[in-house]
Amino acid sequence: MIKIHQVSKSYRKKFDALAPLSLNIEAGEVVVLLGSSGSGKSTLLKLINGLLEPDEGEIQIQGRSIQDYDPVELRRSIGYVFQGIGLFPHLNVLDNVLTVPRLRGDDDEESQQQGLDLLDRVQLDSDRYATRFPDELSGGQQQRVGVARALATGADLLLMDEPFGALDAITRDDLQAMLLELQQEFSKTLVFVTHDLFEAVRLADRIVVLHQGQVQQIGQASDLINNPETSFVEKLFSKPLKSLEELRGQ
């Protein structure tokens, strides 16, 4: 699905936002980019989406270099959900969901039905919410609309940049569960950015741990927990696990 070969990005001389990275992501796989602010995870997501160009290396989607795509075509072929949500405030919920299908000139009647169905799939009753505007929704509801909008593109690939980071713990848990159900139902390939260790463990088939632009380790959660390859990965996983054990003992 995605082939990333020795891709790097620098914003200033001698400052690597992302050191050379190679990674293959299979169709239907959930890969989580885990790291703190400035680790390079959002940079990698923007490189995949063509919002940034790599200094070196190549990214291929479905065997085709992203540099061979028209930038607009590329972005419309990828679902994108981010923390800021980015709903258009002057459009109602359904119109927000249908942004890309309408830009493509898809059949409007068919698209509207698809949009209503997607709202129901993300647990927003279409009869109640389709005509509401973003400022009439909670943060969690707005993020559900963002997920529906990404699915409405029909894209096989979804990129999600800390989409649940600003939400309370209960809402975040509900949305994580919803996302897992939708991913299994639609068999989407998902690249998900987070700084939350527990979110990464819950969602990921594989985790890419990044720190200061460097890849620390790539693997399943069990590999990273039981066989950390760097001191950073060991500290990243051992500290919260130790805290949980201490809480259980109280």
Sequence and secondary structure as in RCSB ss.txt:
>XXXX:A:sequence
MIKIHQVSKSYRKKFDALAPLSLNIEAGEVVVLLGSSGSGKSTLLKLINGLLEPDEGEIQIQGRSIQDYDPVELR
RSIGYVFQGIGLFPHLNVLDNVLTVPRLRGDDDEESQQQGLDLLDRVQLDSDRYATRFPDELSGGQQQRVGVARA
LATGADLLLMDEPFGALDAITRDDLQAMLLELQQEFSKTLVFVTHDLFEAVRLADRIVVLHQGQVQQIGQASDLI
NNPETSFVEKLFSKPLKSLEELRGQ
>XXXX:A:secstr
 EEEEEEEEEEETTEEEEEEEEEEE TT EEEEE  TTSSHHHHHHHHTTSS  SEEEEEETTEEGGGS HHHHH
HTEEEEETT    TTS HHHHHTHHHHHHT  HHHHHHHHHHHHHHTT  HHHHTT  GGGS HHHHHHHHHHHH
HHTT SEEEEESTTTTS HHHHHHHHHHHHHHHHHHT EEEEEES HHHHHHH SEEEEEETTEEEEEE HHHHH
HS SSHHHHHHHHHHHHHHHHHHH 
